[in-house]
C-alpha cells in the first residue's frame, strides 16, 4: 500500500512538470510571435517609405528630363496676292538685329501693292506703342486706283494687326494731319480693321509668285473658323481644325503633318501652348517641321499673345517662340530718346546763331524783299534779347565830303535757335 502511494505521488509530479514545460513553451512562442510581428511591420513600413522615395525620385527625374530652348530671331511677315484677289502670307524669322518698327516697315515695303511703292516713299515711319505713324510728302502724287487702294489698306490692316498695331496715323512731311491720300483727307487716327480669322494652311511654292511656301488663312481658304454658338474658335478649337482641310484640291494642305498628334492646345496668360507627340517611326522632312512651327505661330498671333510654346512630349523638348513681346522695343525707344536728347542738346549748343549769322540772315531778307543795292546796305546787331538778336538794317546818305547820315531801312528780330526772321516796329 505504501508503494502504491509513492508511485501515485511520482505520477503527479511528472504531470506537473509537463504542464509547466507546456506553459513555458506557449509563453515563449507568444513572445517570439510578437517580436516577429513587430519586425515584419517595421520591414513593411520601410518598404513603403522606400517606394515613396523611389516614386518621388522618378517624378523629379521626369521633370528634369525636359530640355527648354528659346528660338532666336524675330519674325517677318510678307503679304502676296493670290490671283490678284486674296492675300496670303510668307512667314520667316530673321537673325538680323531689328526693332519691331524696322520689321513692320520692311514687311509693308515688301508687301506694297501700290504702283508708286508708297510704303517705301514715306518721309518718316515710326511705331509708338500700338500706333504706327506714316509721313508722306504732300506734294507727291498719292492717288491710287480703286483696286490698288483696297489692297493698300488691306496690307496695312492685316500685317499691322500681326505686329500688334491697333491704329495708324497719316501725316504730311511736317507732321500735320489732313493728308490727301487715296482720294481722302485723313484728319483722325485710323483704327486697324483686320479680317476675322482662325487658323492657317500651307500653300505650295507653285501657287506663289516668290516660288516659296506661303500660308493661307482659314478665312481666305473658307475653312471653318466659327463655333456652333457663332463665336470665333478659341485656340484649342483652332488648332484642332487646322489638322484637316475640307477641300479635295491640292492648292493647300494642313501644316500638321501625318503622324504628329496634338494632345492639347490652350492660351495661358500671354502665352499660347501646344503639346504634341510624334508616332513611332515617323520621320518628318525639314519643310514639314518648318510648316508646322510657322502655321502655329501665325495662328497664335491672331490671339495677340507674347509667345508660343511648343511642347514635344516625344523628345521632351519645350521650344518657346517670341511673338509680340514689346520689351526690347521699349528699351530701344528709351535708348534712342536719350541719344536724341543728347544729340539735340549738343546741336543746340553748337548751332545757336551768332551775331554774324543774324546779320547775314537779315541781309538776305532785305535783299529779297526791299529794293536796295546790297553793297550800300549795312547791318548791325543793336541788342541781344532773350533768345533773339535785334538787327538794324540801314544805309548811309550824303556825299563823300558831307557828313554821313545813317538812314534806317528797318528793324528785324532773328531767333537764335531757328534763324526765323520777322520785321519789328521800333
TORKOL-4160 file (C-alpha; in steps of 0.2 Angstrom, whole numbers, padded with zeros to 4 digits, m for minus):
426
<pt num="1" X="0000" Y="0000" Z="0000"/>
<pt num="2" X="0014" Y="0012" Z="0004"/>
<pt num="3" X="0022" Y="0008" Z="m0013"/>
<pt num="4" X="0006" Y="0012" Z="m0022"/>
<pt num="5" X="0006" Y="0030" Z="m0013"/>
<pt num="6" X="0024" Y="0033" Z="m0019"/>
<pt num="7" X="0020" Y="0028" Z="m0037"/>
<pt num="8" X="0005" Y="0039" Z="m0037"/>
<pt num="9" X="0015" Y="0054" Z="m0030"/>
<pt num="10" X="0028" Y="0052" Z="m0043"/>
<pt num="11" X="0015" Y="0052" Z="m0057"/>
<pt num="12" X="0008" Y="0068" Z="m0050"/>
<pt num="13" X="0025" Y="0077" Z="m0050"/>
<pt num="14" X="0028" Y="0071" Z="m0068"/>
<pt num="15" X="0012" Y="0078" Z="m0074"/>
<pt num="16" X="0015" Y="0095" Z="m0065"/>
<pt num="17" X="0032" Y="0096" Z="m0073"/>
<pt num="18" X="0025" Y="0093" Z="m0090"/>
<pt num="19" X="0012" Y="0106" Z="m0088"/>
<pt num="20" X="0025" Y="0119" Z="m0083"/>
<pt num="21" X="0035" Y="0115" Z="m0099"/>
<pt num="22" X="0020" Y="0117" Z="m0110"/>
<pt num="23" X="0016" Y="0134" Z="m0102"/>
<pt num="24" X="0034" Y="0140" Z="m0104"/>
<pt num="25" X="0034" Y="0134" Z="m0122"/>
<pt num="26" X="0017" Y="0143" Z="m0126"/>
<pt num="27" X="0023" Y="0159" Z="m0117"/>
<pt num="28" X="0040" Y="0158" Z="m0127"/>
<pt num="29" X="0031" Y="0156" Z="m0143"/>
<pt num="30" X="0019" Y="0170" Z="m0139"/>
<pt num="31" X="0034" Y="0182" Z="m0136"/>
<pt num="32" X="0043" Y="0176" Z="m0151"/>
<pt num="33" X="0027" Y="0179" Z="m0162"/>
<pt num="34" X="0025" Y="0196" Z="m0155"/>
<pt num="35" X="0043" Y="0201" Z="m0159"/>
<pt num="36" X="0042" Y="0193" Z="m0177"/>
<pt num="37" X="0026" Y="0204" Z="m0180"/>
<pt num="38" X="0035" Y="0220" Z="m0174"/>
<pt num="39" X="0049" Y="0216" Z="m0186"/>
<pt num="40" X="0038" Y="0212" Z="m0200"/>
<pt num="41" X="0028" Y="0228" Z="m0198"/>
<pt num="42" X="0044" Y="0238" Z="m0197"/>
<pt num="43" X="0050" Y="0230" Z="m0213"/>
<pt num="44" X="0034" Y="0234" Z="m0222"/>
<pt num="45" X="0035" Y="0252" Z="m0217"/>
<pt num="46" X="0052" Y="0253" Z="m0223"/>
<pt num="47" X="0047" Y="0246" Z="m0240"/>
<pt num="48" X="0033" Y="0258" Z="m0242"/>
<pt num="49" X="0044" Y="0273" Z="m0237"/>
<pt num="50" X="0057" Y="0266" Z="m0250"/>
<pt num="51" X="0043" Y="0265" Z="m0263"/>
<pt num="52" X="0038" Y="0283" Z="m0260"/>
<pt num="53" X="0055" Y="0289" Z="m0261"/>
<pt num="54" X="0058" Y="0280" Z="m0277"/>
<pt num="55" X="0042" Y="0287" Z="m0284"/>
<pt num="56" X="0047" Y="0305" Z="m0279"/>
<pt num="57" X="0064" Y="0302" Z="m0287"/>
<pt num="58" X="0056" Y="0296" Z="m0303"/>
<pt num="59" X="0045" Y="0311" Z="m0304"/>
<pt num="60" X="0059" Y="0323" Z="m0301"/>
<pt num="61" X="0069" Y="0314" Z="m0314"/>
<pt num="62" X="0054" Y="0315" Z="m0326"/>
<pt num="63" X="0053" Y="0334" Z="m0323"/>
<pt num="64" X="0071" Y="0336" Z="m0326"/>
<pt num="65" X="0072" Y="0327" Z="m0342"/>
<pt num="66" X="0063" Y="0341" Z="m0352"/>
<pt num="67" X="0075" Y="0352" Z="m0362"/>
<pt num="68" X="0070" Y="0370" Z="m0364"/>
<pt num="69" X="0075" Y="0382" Z="m0378"/>
<pt num="70" X="0071" Y="0399" Z="m0384"/>
<pt num="71" X="0070" Y="0401" Z="m0403"/>
<pt num="72" X="0082" Y="0416" Z="m0408"/>
<pt num="73" X="0077" Y="0429" Z="m0421"/>
<pt num="74" X="0062" Y="0439" Z="m0423"/>
<pt num="75" X="0048" Y="0436" Z="m0436"/>
<pt num="76" X="0045" Y="0444" Z="m0453"/>
<pt num="77" X="0028" Y="0443" Z="m0462"/>
<pt num="78" X="0026" Y="0447" Z="m0480"/>
<pt num="79" X="0010" Y="0448" Z="m0490"/>
<pt num="80" X="0007" Y="0442" Z="m0508"/>
<pt num="81" X="m0009" Y="0442" Z="m0518"/>
<pt num="82" X="m0016" Y="0426" Z="m0524"/>
<pt num="83" X="m0023" Y="0428" Z="m0542"/>
<pt num="84" X="m0024" Y="0447" Z="m0538"/>
<pt num="85" X="m0038" Y="0445" Z="m0525"/>
<pt num="86" X="m0033" Y="0435" Z="m0510"/>
<pt num="87" X="m0019" Y="0440" Z="m0498"/>
<pt num="88" X="m0008" Y="0425" Z="m0492"/>
<pt num="89" X="0007" Y="0427" Z="m0480"/>
<pt num="90" X="0025" Y="0422" Z="m0481"/>
<pt num="91" X="0032" Y="0420" Z="m0463"/>
<pt num="92" X="0051" Y="0418" Z="m0458"/>
<pt num="93" X="0062" Y="0423" Z="m0444"/>
<pt num="94" X="0077" Y="0434" Z="m0446"/>
<pt num="95" X="0094" Y="0434" Z="m0437"/>
<pt num="96" X="0097" Y="0452" Z="m0440"/>
<pt num="97" X="0095" Y="0464" Z="m0426"/>
<pt num="98" X="0079" Y="0473" Z="m0430"/>
<pt num="99" X="0066" Y="0483" Z="m0419"/>
<pt num="100" X="0048" Y="0479" Z="m0421"/>
<pt num="101" X="0047" Y="0496" Z="m0430"/>
<pt num="102" X="0060" Y="0491" Z="m0443"/>
<pt num="103" X="0052" Y="0474" Z="m0446"/>
<pt num="104" X="0035" Y="0481" Z="m0448"/>
<pt num="105" X="0041" Y="0494" Z="m0460"/>
<pt num="106" X="0051" Y="0481" Z="m0470"/>
<pt num="107" X="0036" Y="0470" Z="m0471"/>
<pt num="108" X="0025" Y="0484" Z="m0478"/>
<pt num="109" X="0038" Y="0488" Z="m0491"/>
<pt num="110" X="0040" Y="0470" Z="m0496"/>
<pt num="111" X="0021" Y="0468" Z="m0497"/>
<pt num="112" X="0017" Y="0485" Z="m0506"/>
<pt num="113" X="0004" Y="0483" Z="m0519"/>
<pt num="114" X="0004" Y="0502" Z="m0525"/>
<pt num="115" X="0012" Y="0506" Z="m0541"/>
<pt num="116" X="0022" Y="0521" Z="m0533"/>
<pt num="117" X="0028" Y="0510" Z="m0519"/>
<pt num="118" X="0021" Y="0522" Z="m0506"/>
<pt num="119" X="0027" Y="0512" Z="m0491"/>
<pt num="120" X="0045" Y="0514" Z="m0497"/>
<pt num="121" X="0041" Y="0533" Z="m0501"/>
<pt num="122" X="0037" Y="0538" Z="m0483"/>
<pt num="123" X="0047" Y="0553" Z="m0477"/>
<pt num="124" X="0047" Y="0546" Z="m0460"/>
<pt num="125" X="0040" Y="0530" Z="m0452"/>
<pt num="126" X="0038" Y="0526" Z="m0434"/>
<pt num="127" X="0030" Y="0515" Z="m0421"/>
<pt num="128" X="0024" Y="0522" Z="m0405"/>
<pt num="129" X="0017" Y="0508" Z="m0394"/>
<pt num="130" X="0002" Y="0501" Z="m0403"/>
<pt num="131" X="0001" Y="0516" Z="m0415"/>
<pt num="132" X="0011" Y="0517" Z="m0432"/>
<pt num="133" X="0014" Y="0534" Z="m0439"/>
<pt num="134" X="0017" Y="0536" Z="m0458"/>
<pt num="135" X="0023" Y="0553" Z="m0465"/>
<pt num="136" X="0022" Y="0557" Z="m0484"/>
<pt num="137" X="0027" Y="0572" Z="m0494"/>
<pt num="138" X="0010" Y="0580" Z="m0498"/>
<pt num="139" X="0017" Y="0587" Z="m0514"/>
<pt num="140" X="0019" Y="0569" Z="m0521"/>
<pt num="141" X="0006" Y="0561" Z="m0531"/>
<pt num="142" X="m0003" Y="0550" Z="m0518"/>
<pt num="143" X="m0018" Y="0545" Z="m0528"/>
<pt num="144" X="m0022" Y="0527" Z="m0531"/>
<pt num="145" X="m0035" Y="0517" Z="m0542"/>
<pt num="146" X="m0049" Y="0508" Z="m0533"/>
<pt num="147" X="m0041" Y="0490" Z="m0533"/>
<pt num="148" X="m0024" Y="0497" Z="m0528"/>
<pt num="149" X="m0031" Y="0507" Z="m0514"/>
<pt num="150" X="m0041" Y="0492" Z="m0507"/>
<pt num="151" X="m0026" Y="0481" Z="m0507"/>
<pt num="152" X="m0015" Y="0495" Z="m0499"/>
<pt num="153" X="m0027" Y="0496" Z="m0484"/>
<pt num="154" X="m0029" Y="0478" Z="m0483"/>
<pt num="155" X="m0010" Y="0476" Z="m0482"/>
<pt num="156" X="m0009" Y="0489" Z="m0469"/>
<pt num="157" X="m0023" Y="0482" Z="m0458"/>
<pt num="158" X="m0018" Y="0463" Z="m0460"/>
<pt num="159" X="0001" Y="0465" Z="m0457"/>
<pt num="160" X="m0001" Y="0479" Z="m0445"/>
<pt num="161" X="m0013" Y="0468" Z="m0434"/>
<pt num="162" X="0000" Y="0454" Z="m0433"/>
<pt num="163" X="0013" Y="0466" Z="m0427"/>
<pt num="164" X="0002" Y="0472" Z="m0413"/>
<pt num="165" X="m0003" Y="0488" Z="m0421"/>
<pt num="166" X="m0020" Y="0495" Z="m0416"/>
<pt num="167" X="m0021" Y="0511" Z="m0426"/>
<pt num="168" X="m0011" Y="0521" Z="m0438"/>
<pt num="169" X="m0009" Y="0540" Z="m0441"/>
<pt num="170" X="m0006" Y="0548" Z="m0458"/>
<pt num="171" X="0004" Y="0565" Z="m0458"/>
<pt num="172" X="0012" Y="0576" Z="m0471"/>
<pt num="173" X="0031" Y="0579" Z="m0471"/>
<pt num="174" X="0029" Y="0592" Z="m0457"/>
<pt num="175" X="0019" Y="0581" Z="m0445"/>
<pt num="176" X="0002" Y="0589" Z="m0449"/>
<pt num="177" X="m0014" Y="0580" Z="m0451"/>
<pt num="178" X="m0026" Y="0582" Z="m0466"/>
<pt num="179" X="m0015" Y="0572" Z="m0478"/>
<pt num="180" X="m0024" Y="0569" Z="m0495"/>
<pt num="181" X="m0020" Y="0550" Z="m0499"/>
<pt num="182" X="m0031" Y="0538" Z="m0509"/>
<pt num="183" X="m0044" Y="0551" Z="m0513"/>
<pt num="184" X="m0047" Y="0555" Z="m0494"/>
<pt num="185" X="m0041" Y="0568" Z="m0482"/>
<pt num="186" X="m0035" Y="0560" Z="m0466"/>
<pt num="187" X="m0039" Y="0571" Z="m0450"/>
<pt num="188" X="m0040" Y="0557" Z="m0437"/>
<pt num="189" X="m0031" Y="0541" Z="m0432"/>
<pt num="190" X="m0037" Y="0526" Z="m0442"/>
<pt num="191" X="m0041" Y="0510" Z="m0432"/>
<pt num="192" X="m0035" Y="0493" Z="m0438"/>
<pt num="193" X="m0049" Y="0483" Z="m0445"/>
<pt num="194" X="m0042" Y="0465" Z="m0448"/>
<pt num="195" X="m0052" Y="0451" Z="m0456"/>
<pt num="196" X="m0059" Y="0439" Z="m0443"/>
<pt num="197" X="m0049" Y="0423" Z="m0444"/>
<pt num="198" X="m0044" Y="0407" Z="m0436"/>
<pt num="199" X="m0030" Y="0395" Z="m0442"/>
<pt num="200" X="m0018" Y="0394" Z="m0457"/>
<pt num="201" X="m0014" Y="0381" Z="m0470"/>
<pt num="202" X="0001" Y="0378" Z="m0482"/>
<pt num="203" X="0002" Y="0384" Z="m0500"/>
<pt num="204" X="0014" Y="0375" Z="m0511"/>
<pt num="205" X="0028" Y="0385" Z="m0520"/>
<pt num="206" X="0019" Y="0383" Z="m0537"/>
<pt num="207" X="0005" Y="0394" Z="m0531"/>
<pt num="208" X="0017" Y="0408" Z="m0525"/>
<pt num="209" X="0025" Y="0422" Z="m0536"/>
<pt num="210" X="0040" Y="0420" Z="m0524"/>
<pt num="211" X="0041" Y="0402" Z="m0528"/>
<pt num="212" X="0041" Y="0399" Z="m0509"/>
<pt num="213" X="0030" Y="0391" Z="m0497"/>
<pt num="214" X="0016" Y="0403" Z="m0491"/>
<pt num="215" X="0002" Y="0402" Z="m0479"/>
<pt num="216" X="m0017" Y="0405" Z="m0482"/>
<pt num="217" X="m0028" Y="0410" Z="m0468"/>
<pt num="218" X="m0043" Y="0400" Z="m0464"/>
<pt num="219" X="m0055" Y="0414" Z="m0468"/>
<pt num="220" X="m0047" Y="0416" Z="m0486"/>
<pt num="221" X="m0047" Y="0397" Z="m0488"/>
<pt num="222" X="m0065" Y="0397" Z="m0482"/>
<pt num="223" X="m0061" Y="0383" Z="m0469"/>
<pt num="224" X="m0072" Y="0383" Z="m0453"/>
<pt num="225" X="m0067" Y="0397" Z="m0441"/>
<pt num="226" X="m0083" Y="0399" Z="m0431"/>
<pt num="227" X="m0090" Y="0388" Z="m0417"/>
<pt num="228" X="m0108" Y="0382" Z="m0416"/>
<pt num="229" X="m0113" Y="0397" Z="m0405"/>
<pt num="230" X="m0107" Y="0409" Z="m0419"/>
<pt num="231" X="m0091" Y="0414" Z="m0410"/>
<pt num="232" X="m0074" Y="0413" Z="m0417"/>
<pt num="233" X="m0065" Y="0397" Z="m0412"/>
<pt num="234" X="m0054" Y="0398" Z="m0396"/>
<pt num="235" X="m0036" Y="0392" Z="m0398"/>
<pt num="236" X="m0039" Y="0374" Z="m0394"/>
<pt num="237" X="m0053" Y="0373" Z="m0407"/>
<pt num="238" X="m0042" Y="0382" Z="m0420"/>
<pt num="239" X="m0028" Y="0370" Z="m0419"/>
<pt num="240" X="m0040" Y="0355" Z="m0420"/>
<pt num="241" X="m0047" Y="0362" Z="m0435"/>
<pt num="242" X="m0030" Y="0365" Z="m0443"/>
<pt num="243" X="m0027" Y="0346" Z="m0443"/>
<pt num="244" X="m0038" Y="0344" Z="m0458"/>
<pt num="245" X="m0044" Y="0353" Z="m0473"/>
<pt num="246" X="m0061" Y="0351" Z="m0481"/>
<pt num="247" X="m0056" Y="0353" Z="m0499"/>
<pt num="248" X="m0050" Y="0340" Z="m0511"/>
<pt num="249" X="m0039" Y="0352" Z="m0521"/>
<pt num="250" X="m0020" Y="0351" Z="m0520"/>
<pt num="251" X="m0018" Y="0370" Z="m0518"/>
<pt num="252" X="m0016" Y="0370" Z="m0500"/>
<pt num="253" X="m0014" Y="0357" Z="m0486"/>
<pt num="254" X="m0013" Y="0356" Z="m0467"/>
<pt num="255" X="0003" Y="0361" Z="m0459"/>
<pt num="256" X="0001" Y="0347" Z="m0445"/>
<pt num="257" X="0009" Y="0333" Z="m0454"/>
<pt num="258" X="0003" Y="0314" Z="m0453"/>
<pt num="259" X="0010" Y="0306" Z="m0438"/>
<pt num="260" X="0010" Y="0321" Z="m0427"/>
<pt num="261" X="m0004" Y="0321" Z="m0414"/>
<pt num="262" X="m0010" Y="0336" Z="m0405"/>
<pt num="263" X="m0013" Y="0332" Z="m0386"/>
<pt num="264" X="m0018" Y="0349" Z="m0380"/>
<pt num="265" X="m0018" Y="0367" Z="m0386"/>
<pt num="266" X="m0023" Y="0382" Z="m0375"/>
<pt num="267" X="m0020" Y="0400" Z="m0370"/>
<pt num="268" X="m0011" Y="0403" Z="m0353"/>
<pt num="269" X="m0010" Y="0421" Z="m0349"/>
<pt num="270" X="0000" Y="0429" Z="m0363"/>
<pt num="271" X="0007" Y="0413" Z="m0370"/>
<pt num="272" X="m0001" Y="0400" Z="m0382"/>
<pt num="273" X="0004" Y="0382" Z="m0378"/>
<pt num="274" X="0003" Y="0367" Z="m0389"/>
<pt num="275" X="0008" Y="0349" Z="m0383"/>
<pt num="276" X="0010" Y="0335" Z="m0395"/>
<pt num="277" X="0019" Y="0319" Z="m0398"/>
<pt num="278" X="0025" Y="0310" Z="m0414"/>
<pt num="279" X="0021" Y="0292" Z="m0418"/>
<pt num="280" X="0034" Y="0279" Z="m0418"/>
<pt num="281" X="0043" Y="0278" Z="m0435"/>
<pt num="282" X="0038" Y="0295" Z="m0441"/>
<pt num="283" X="0052" Y="0305" Z="m0449"/>
<pt num="284" X="0046" Y="0322" Z="m0455"/>
<pt num="285" X="0055" Y="0332" Z="m0468"/>
<pt num="286" X="0063" Y="0349" Z="m0463"/>
<pt num="287" X="0050" Y="0358" Z="m0473"/>
<pt num="288" X="0036" Y="0349" Z="m0464"/>
<pt num="289" X="0044" Y="0354" Z="m0447"/>
<pt num="290" X="0045" Y="0372" Z="m0453"/>
<pt num="291" X="0027" Y="0372" Z="m0459"/>
<pt num="292" X="0021" Y="0365" Z="m0443"/>
<pt num="293" X="0030" Y="0378" Z="m0432"/>
<pt num="294" X="0025" Y="0393" Z="m0444"/>
<pt num="295" X="0007" Y="0389" Z="m0446"/>
<pt num="296" X="0005" Y="0388" Z="m0427"/>
<pt num="297" X="0015" Y="0404" Z="m0424"/>
<pt num="298" X="0003" Y="0413" Z="m0436"/>
<pt num="299" X="m0012" Y="0405" Z="m0428"/>
<pt num="300" X="m0005" Y="0411" Z="m0411"/>
<pt num="301" X="m0003" Y="0429" Z="m0417"/>
<pt num="302" X="m0021" Y="0430" Z="m0421"/>
<pt num="303" X="m0024" Y="0429" Z="m0402"/>
<pt num="304" X="m0011" Y="0443" Z="m0399"/>
<pt num="305" X="0000" Y="0433" Z="m0387"/>
<pt num="306" X="0018" Y="0437" Z="m0382"/>
<pt num="307" X="0025" Y="0419" Z="m0386"/>
<pt num="308" X="0021" Y="0402" Z="m0392"/>
<pt num="309" X="0027" Y="0387" Z="m0383"/>
<pt num="310" X="0028" Y="0370" Z="m0392"/>
<pt num="311" X="0030" Y="0355" Z="m0380"/>
<pt num="312" X="0037" Y="0340" Z="m0389"/>
<pt num="313" X="0031" Y="0326" Z="m0377"/>
<pt num="314" X="0041" Y="0313" Z="m0388"/>
<pt num="315" X="0058" Y="0321" Z="m0387"/>
<pt num="316" X="0054" Y="0330" Z="m0371"/>
<pt num="317" X="0059" Y="0347" Z="m0378"/>
<pt num="318" X="0050" Y="0364" Z="m0374"/>
<pt num="319" X="0053" Y="0377" Z="m0388"/>
<pt num="320" X="0047" Y="0395" Z="m0385"/>
<pt num="321" X="0045" Y="0407" Z="m0400"/>
<pt num="322" X="0044" Y="0425" Z="m0395"/>
<pt num="323" X="0030" Y="0434" Z="m0404"/>
<pt num="324" X="0023" Y="0451" Z="m0398"/>
<pt num="325" X="0034" Y="0455" Z="m0383"/>
<pt num="326" X="0037" Y="0474" Z="m0384"/>
<pt num="327" X="0050" Y="0475" Z="m0370"/>
<pt num="328" X="0065" Y="0476" Z="m0382"/>
<pt num="329" X="0057" Y="0489" Z="m0392"/>
<pt num="330" X="0053" Y="0499" Z="m0377"/>
<pt num="331" X="0071" Y="0498" Z="m0371"/>
<pt num="332" X="0077" Y="0503" Z="m0388"/>
<pt num="333" X="0065" Y="0518" Z="m0388"/>
<pt num="334" X="0071" Y="0524" Z="m0372"/>
<pt num="335" X="0089" Y="0522" Z="m0378"/>
<pt num="336" X="0085" Y="0531" Z="m0394"/>
<pt num="337" X="0076" Y="0545" Z="m0385"/>
<pt num="338" X="0091" Y="0548" Z="m0373"/>
<pt num="339" X="0103" Y="0548" Z="m0388"/>
<pt num="340" X="0092" Y="0560" Z="m0397"/>
<pt num="341" X="0091" Y="0571" Z="m0382"/>
<pt num="342" X="0109" Y="0572" Z="m0380"/>
<pt num="343" X="0111" Y="0575" Z="m0399"/>
<pt num="344" X="0099" Y="0589" Z="m0399"/>
<pt num="345" X="0107" Y="0596" Z="m0383"/>
<pt num="346" X="0124" Y="0596" Z="m0392"/>
<pt num="347" X="0117" Y="0603" Z="m0408"/>
<pt num="348" X="0108" Y="0617" Z="m0398"/>
<pt num="349" X="0125" Y="0622" Z="m0390"/>
<pt num="350" X="0134" Y="0621" Z="m0407"/>
<pt num="351" X="0121" Y="0628" Z="m0419"/>
<pt num="352" X="0114" Y="0643" Z="m0409"/>
<pt num="353" X="0116" Y="0658" Z="m0420"/>
<pt num="354" X="0130" Y="0671" Z="m0418"/>
<pt num="355" X="0128" Y="0689" Z="m0422"/>
<pt num="356" X="0137" Y="0687" Z="m0438"/>
<pt num="357" X="0124" Y="0674" Z="m0443"/>
<pt num="358" X="0110" Y="0685" Z="m0438"/>
<pt num="359" X="0116" Y="0700" Z="m0449"/>
<pt num="360" X="0118" Y="0688" Z="m0463"/>
<pt num="361" X="0100" Y="0682" Z="m0462"/>
<pt num="362" X="0094" Y="0700" Z="m0461"/>
<pt num="363" X="0105" Y="0705" Z="m0476"/>
<pt num="364" X="0097" Y="0690" Z="m0486"/>
<pt num="365" X="0079" Y="0695" Z="m0481"/>
<pt num="366" X="0081" Y="0713" Z="m0486"/>
<pt num="367" X="0089" Y="0709" Z="m0502"/>
<pt num="368" X="0074" Y="0698" Z="m0506"/>
<pt num="369" X="0060" Y="0710" Z="m0500"/>
<pt num="370" X="0067" Y="0728" Z="m0502"/>
<pt num="371" X="0074" Y="0737" Z="m0517"/>
<pt num="372" X="0091" Y="0742" Z="m0512"/>
<pt num="373" X="0109" Y="0739" Z="m0519"/>
<pt num="374" X="0116" Y="0726" Z="m0507"/>
<pt num="375" X="0133" Y="0735" Z="m0507"/>
<pt num="376" X="0125" Y="0750" Z="m0499"/>
<pt num="377" X="0116" Y="0741" Z="m0486"/>
<pt num="378" X="0123" Y="0739" Z="m0469"/>
<pt num="379" X="0118" Y="0729" Z="m0454"/>
<pt num="380" X="0122" Y="0729" Z="m0435"/>
<pt num="381" X="0116" Y="0719" Z="m0420"/>
<pt num="382" X="0108" Y="0733" Z="m0409"/>
<pt num="383" X="0105" Y="0722" Z="m0394"/>
<pt num="384" X="0103" Y="0704" Z="m0388"/>
<pt num="385" X="0087" Y="0700" Z="m0381"/>
<pt num="386" X="0081" Y="0683" Z="m0373"/>
<pt num="387" X="0083" Y="0671" Z="m0387"/>
<pt num="388" X="0083" Y="0684" Z="m0401"/>
<pt num="389" X="0095" Y="0696" Z="m0409"/>
<pt num="390" X="0088" Y="0713" Z="m0414"/>
<pt num="391" X="0096" Y="0718" Z="m0430"/>
<pt num="392" X="0096" Y="0736" Z="m0438"/>
<pt num="393" X="0097" Y="0737" Z="m0457"/>
<pt num="394" X="0102" Y="0755" Z="m0463"/>
<pt num="395" X="0111" Y="0764" Z="m0477"/>
<pt num="396" X="0122" Y="0780" Z="m0476"/>
<pt num="397" X="0117" Y="0795" Z="m0485"/>
<pt num="398" X="0127" Y="0811" Z="m0491"/>
<pt num="399" X="0142" Y="0813" Z="m0502"/>
<pt num="400" X="0160" Y="0809" Z="m0498"/>
<pt num="401" X="0164" Y="0826" Z="m0492"/>
<pt num="402" X="0147" Y="0828" Z="m0482"/>
<pt num="403" X="0143" Y="0822" Z="m0465"/>
<pt num="404" X="0137" Y="0804" Z="m0467"/>
<pt num="405" X="0119" Y="0801" Z="m0460"/>
<pt num="406" X="0113" Y="0784" Z="m0455"/>
<pt num="407" X="0096" Y="0780" Z="m0463"/>
<pt num="408" X="0087" Y="0765" Z="m0455"/>
<pt num="409" X="0078" Y="0754" Z="m0468"/>
<pt num="410" X="0071" Y="0743" Z="m0454"/>
<pt num="411" X="0072" Y="0733" Z="m0438"/>
<pt num="412" X="0072" Y="0714" Z="m0438"/>
<pt num="413" X="0072" Y="0701" Z="m0424"/>
<pt num="414" X="0081" Y="0684" Z="m0428"/>
<pt num="415" X="0078" Y="0669" Z="m0417"/>
<pt num="416" X="0094" Y="0662" Z="m0411"/>
<pt num="417" X="0089" Y="0644" Z="m0412"/>
<pt num="418" X="0078" Y="0643" Z="m0428"/>
<pt num="419" X="0085" Y="0658" Z="m0438"/>
<pt num="420" X="0067" Y="0664" Z="m0441"/>
<pt num="421" X="0067" Y="0682" Z="m0445"/>
<pt num="422" X="0052" Y="0694" Z="m0443"/>
<pt num="423" X="0050" Y="0713" Z="m0445"/>
<pt num="424" X="0049" Y="0723" Z="m0429"/>
<pt num="425" X="0042" Y="0741" Z="m0426"/>
<pt num="426" X="0053" Y="0752" Z="m0415"/>
